[in-house]
Amino acid sequence: MKNKRNRLQLIVELVKGNVIGSQSELAERLAEQDIRVTQATLSRDLKALKITKIASPRGGYMYIFPGTAEWQNSSLLADLPLVGQHMGYVSLEFSGNFAVMKTRNGYAAGLAYDIDMSFAPELLGTIAGADTVFVVLREGITHEQARAVLEHILPHHKN
């Protein structure tokens, strides 16, 4: 049990202190610390720690802890150019009680996560594809109200 506890602690430190984009990269970092794991074990560890993968500003992916926005202001990302003001956001349109947000390929999940974590009462939830996020608006919410909420999440974009 002590080995697992030590491994999980090291995974937390590695994810918080580095931009790590894949399980193989994380396994290599662990191996550098003399901790060898199988992909299945690493996958279980990431799930147990509630670590998730999102699109990073540099165009790849990175692991983060859900519910925290530390990575957005992290010095780890300071030297990385942003793909867009919000990691690949392209456009916003409405149809009925849906907002349809287009992103660069691979960026929709991260954007949907940020929208969901905003806990905006005007929004019921999101569904993300590769380059599209559907946002379901609560009944009675106007497109203007929804746009204001979404622009708060994406403050540099005005459609």
C-alpha atoms as a printed R data frame, in Angstrom:
    type eleno elety resid chain resno       x      y       z
1   ATOM     1    CA   MET     A     1   0.000  0.000   0.000
2   ATOM     2    CA   LYS     A     2   2.878  2.361   0.773
3   ATOM     3    CA   ASN     A     3   4.170  1.979  -2.803
4   ATOM     4    CA   LYS     A     4   0.814  2.961  -4.237
5   ATOM     5    CA   ARG     A     5   0.577  5.963  -1.922
6   ATOM     6    CA   ASN     A     6   4.068  7.082  -2.938
7   ATOM     7    CA   ARG     A     7   3.267  6.560  -6.628
8   ATOM     8    CA   LEU     A     8   0.042  8.580  -6.373
9   ATOM     9    CA   GLN     A     9   1.865 11.376  -4.534
10  ATOM    10    CA   LEU     A    10   4.521 11.499  -7.245
11  ATOM    11    CA   ILE     A    11   1.861 11.561  -9.987
12  ATOM    12    CA   VAL     A    12   0.225 14.549  -8.262
13  ATOM    13    CA   GLU     A    13   3.573 16.355  -8.069
14  ATOM    14    CA   LEU     A    14   4.424 15.585 -11.697
15  ATOM    15    CA   VAL     A    15   1.051 16.742 -13.035
16  ATOM    16    CA   LYS     A    16   1.089 19.924 -10.940
17  ATOM    17    CA   GLY     A    17   4.684 20.775 -11.833
18  ATOM    18    CA   ASN     A    18   4.875 19.843 -15.509
19  ATOM    19    CA   VAL     A    19   2.925 19.989 -18.737
20  ATOM    20    CA   ILE     A    20   2.421 16.269 -19.352
21  ATOM    21    CA   GLY     A    21   0.444 15.298 -22.424
22  ATOM    22    CA   SER     A    22   0.203 11.497 -22.419
23  ATOM    23    CA   GLN     A    23   0.233  8.428 -20.227
24  ATOM    24    CA   SER     A    24   3.458  7.270 -21.867
25  ATOM    25    CA   GLU     A    25   5.109 10.592 -21.029
26  ATOM    26    CA   LEU     A    26   3.883 10.321 -17.441
27  ATOM    27    CA   ALA     A    27   5.130  6.713 -17.245
28  ATOM    28    CA   GLU     A    28   8.566  7.880 -18.451
29  ATOM    29    CA   ARG     A    29   8.660 10.571 -15.741
30  ATOM    30    CA   LEU     A    30   7.731  7.959 -13.135
31  ATOM    31    CA   ALA     A    31  10.408  5.591 -14.467
32  ATOM    32    CA   GLU     A    32  12.984  8.373 -14.002
33  ATOM    33    CA   GLN     A    33  12.047  8.160 -10.300
34  ATOM    34    CA   ASP     A    34  12.421  4.338 -10.332
35  ATOM    35    CA   ILE     A    35   8.672  3.750 -10.380
36  ATOM    36    CA   ARG     A    36   7.600  1.393 -13.140
37  ATOM    37    CA   VAL     A    37   3.892  1.074 -13.961
38  ATOM    38    CA   THR     A    38   1.790 -0.579 -16.621
39  ATOM    39    CA   GLN     A    39  -0.551  1.497 -18.749
40  ATOM    40    CA   ALA     A    40  -3.529 -0.128 -17.000
41  ATOM    41    CA   THR     A    41  -2.208  0.804 -13.548
42  ATOM    42    CA   LEU     A    42  -1.461  4.342 -14.648
43  ATOM    43    CA   SER     A    43  -4.935  4.656 -16.132
44  ATOM    44    CA   ARG     A    44  -6.492  3.505 -12.827
45  ATOM    45    CA   ASP     A    45  -4.283  5.917 -10.888
46  ATOM    46    CA   LEU     A    46  -5.314  8.871 -13.064
47  ATOM    47    CA   LYS     A    47  -8.963  7.923 -12.642
48  ATOM    48    CA   ALA     A    48  -8.587  7.563  -8.859
49  ATOM    49    CA   LEU     A    49  -6.928 10.994  -8.645
50  ATOM    50    CA   LYS     A    50  -9.637 12.467 -10.920
51  ATOM    51    CA   ILE     A    51  -6.982 13.798 -13.279
52  ATOM    52    CA   THR     A    52  -8.289 14.679 -16.729
53  ATOM    53    CA   LYS     A    53  -6.723 15.573 -20.069
54  ATOM    54    CA   ILE     A    54  -7.543 18.808 -21.866
55  ATOM    55    CA   ALA     A    55  -6.274 20.575 -24.954
56  ATOM    56    CA   SER     A    56  -3.323 22.798 -24.083
57  ATOM    57    CA   PRO     A    57  -2.585 26.244 -25.486
58  ATOM    58    CA   ARG     A    58   0.381 24.860 -27.421
59  ATOM    59    CA   GLY     A    59  -1.879 22.629 -29.491
60  ATOM    60    CA   GLY     A    60  -1.272 19.321 -27.718
61  ATOM    61    CA   TYR     A    61  -2.847 17.977 -24.564
62  ATOM    62    CA   MET     A    62  -2.120 18.185 -20.869
63  ATOM    63    CA   TYR     A    63  -3.306 16.610 -17.642
64  ATOM    64    CA   ILE     A    64  -5.020 18.756 -15.001
65  ATOM    65    CA   PHE     A    65  -6.994 18.323 -11.807
66  ATOM    66    CA   PRO     A    66 -10.678 19.070 -12.499
67  ATOM    67    CA   GLY     A    67 -12.228 21.991 -10.675
68  ATOM    68    CA   THR     A    68  -8.984 23.931 -10.513
69  ATOM    69    CA   ALA     A    69  -7.960 26.723 -12.802
70  ATOM    70    CA   GLU     A    70  -4.349 26.859 -11.547
71  ATOM    71    CA   TRP     A    71  -3.018 25.685 -14.884
72  ATOM    72    CA   GLN     A    72  -4.452 28.728 -16.675
73  ATOM    73    CA   ASN     A    73  -2.188 31.065 -14.711
74  ATOM    74    CA   SER     A    74   0.665 28.594 -14.332
75  ATOM    75    CA   SER     A    75   4.215 29.722 -14.998
76  ATOM    76    CA   LEU     A    76   4.530 26.393 -16.851
77  ATOM    77    CA   LEU     A    77   2.414 27.885 -19.625
78  ATOM    78    CA   ALA     A    78   3.837 31.393 -19.566
79  ATOM    79    CA   ASP     A    79   6.153 30.774 -22.518
80  ATOM    80    CA   LEU     A    80   3.598 28.894 -24.601
81  ATOM    81    CA   PRO     A    81   1.753 30.884 -27.278
82  ATOM    82    CA   LEU     A    82  -2.006 30.682 -27.023
83  ATOM    83    CA   VAL     A    83  -3.735 29.207 -30.047
84  ATOM    84    CA   GLY     A    84  -6.647 31.547 -29.457
85  ATOM    85    CA   GLN     A    85  -7.763 33.697 -26.561
86  ATOM    86    CA   HIS     A    86  -9.412 30.604 -25.162
87  ATOM    87    CA   MET     A    87  -7.609 27.561 -26.465
88  ATOM    88    CA   GLY     A    88  -9.054 27.268 -29.902
89  ATOM    89    CA   TYR     A    89 -12.432 29.034 -29.598
90  ATOM    90    CA   VAL     A    90 -13.682 30.042 -33.057
91  ATOM    91    CA   SER     A    91 -17.328 31.153 -33.024
92  ATOM    92    CA   LEU     A    92 -20.694 31.201 -31.254
93  ATOM    93    CA   GLU     A    93 -24.173 30.889 -32.811
94  ATOM    94    CA   PHE     A    94 -27.642 30.129 -31.448
95  ATOM    95    CA   SER     A    95 -30.518 27.915 -32.502
96  ATOM    96    CA   GLY     A    96 -33.531 27.728 -30.207
97  ATOM    97    CA   ASN     A    97 -32.339 26.939 -26.707
98  ATOM    98    CA   PHE     A    98 -28.909 25.773 -27.910
99  ATOM    99    CA   ALA     A    99 -25.682 27.679 -28.213
100 ATOM   100    CA   VAL     A   100 -23.357 26.141 -30.781
101 ATOM   101    CA   MET     A   101 -19.702 26.934 -30.211
102 ATOM   102    CA   LYS     A   102 -17.124 26.024 -32.837
103 ATOM   103    CA   THR     A   103 -13.507 25.373 -31.855
104 ATOM   104    CA   ARG     A   104 -10.340 24.205 -33.494
105 ATOM   105    CA   ASN     A   105 -10.193 20.427 -33.761
106 ATOM   106    CA   GLY     A   106  -9.564 18.844 -30.358
107 ATOM   107    CA   TYR     A   107 -10.403 21.887 -28.243
108 ATOM   108    CA   ALA     A   108 -14.120 21.380 -27.636
109 ATOM   109    CA   ALA     A   109 -13.789 19.127 -24.573
110 ATOM   110    CA   GLY     A   110 -11.652 21.639 -22.673
111 ATOM   111    CA   LEU     A   111 -14.006 24.487 -23.501
112 ATOM   112    CA   ALA     A   112 -17.058 22.413 -22.511
113 ATOM   113    CA   TYR     A   113 -15.353 21.568 -19.231
114 ATOM   114    CA   ASP     A   114 -14.738 25.263 -18.478
115 ATOM   115    CA   ILE     A   115 -18.371 26.077 -19.273
116 ATOM   116    CA   ASP     A   116 -19.631 23.268 -17.032
117 ATOM   117    CA   MET     A   117 -17.292 24.312 -14.202
118 ATOM   118    CA   SER     A   118 -18.624 27.881 -14.363
119 ATOM   119    CA   PHE     A   119 -21.866 26.530 -12.829
120 ATOM   120    CA   ALA     A   120 -23.765 29.322 -14.589
121 ATOM   121    CA   PRO     A   121 -27.451 28.991 -13.650
122 ATOM   122    CA   GLU     A   122 -28.471 30.069 -17.161
123 ATOM   123    CA   LEU     A   123 -26.866 26.958 -18.681
124 ATOM   124    CA   LEU     A   124 -28.024 23.363 -18.177
125 ATOM   125    CA   GLY     A   125 -24.924 21.650 -19.566
126 ATOM   126    CA   THR     A   126 -22.747 20.903 -22.546
127 ATOM   127    CA   ILE     A   127 -22.047 18.175 -25.060
128 ATOM   128    CA   ALA     A   128 -18.647 18.273 -26.756
129 ATOM   129    CA   GLY     A   129 -17.460 16.782 -30.009
130 ATOM   130    CA   ALA     A   130 -14.037 17.272 -31.569
131 ATOM   131    CA   ASP     A   131 -14.627 20.848 -32.739
132 ATOM   132    CA   THR     A   132 -18.144 21.720 -31.549
133 ATOM   133    CA   VAL     A   133 -19.727 22.339 -28.167
134 ATOM   134    CA   PHE     A   134 -23.496 22.285 -27.767
135 ATOM   135    CA   VAL     A   135 -24.610 24.308 -24.769
136 ATOM   136    CA   VAL     A   136 -28.176 23.766 -23.570
137 ATOM   137    CA   LEU     A   137 -29.784 26.968 -22.314
138 ATOM   138    CA   ARG     A   138 -32.260 26.911 -19.438
139 ATOM   139    CA   GLU     A   139 -35.880 27.694 -20.452
140 ATOM   140    CA   GLY     A   140 -36.568 31.419 -20.652
141 ATOM   141    CA   ILE     A   141 -32.928 32.447 -21.133
142 ATOM   142    CA   THR     A   142 -32.501 34.769 -24.100
143 ATOM   143    CA   HIS     A   143 -29.678 34.476 -26.559
144 ATOM   144    CA   GLU     A   144 -28.367 37.817 -25.302
145 ATOM   145    CA   GLN     A   145 -28.294 36.551 -21.701
146 ATOM   146    CA   ALA     A   146 -26.544 33.348 -22.766
147 ATOM   147    CA   ARG     A   147 -24.027 35.301 -24.859
148 ATOM   148    CA   ALA     A   148 -23.214 37.487 -21.848
149 ATOM   149    CA   VAL     A   149 -22.615 34.417 -19.677
150 ATOM   150    CA   LEU     A   150 -20.470 32.712 -22.314
151 ATOM   151    CA   GLU     A   151 -18.499 35.902 -22.977
152 ATOM   152    CA   HIS     A   152 -17.728 36.002 -19.273
153 ATOM   153    CA   ILE     A   153 -16.098 32.590 -19.703
154 ATOM   154    CA   LEU     A   154 -14.495 33.787 -22.973
155 ATOM   155    CA   PRO     A   155 -13.908 37.468 -22.141
156 ATOM   156    CA   HIS     A   156 -11.735 38.250 -25.144
157 ATOM   157    CA   HIS     A   157 -14.312 37.123 -27.688
158 ATOM   158    CA   LYS     A   158 -17.277 39.212 -28.708
159 ATOM   159    CA   ASN     A   159 -19.498 37.963 -31.526
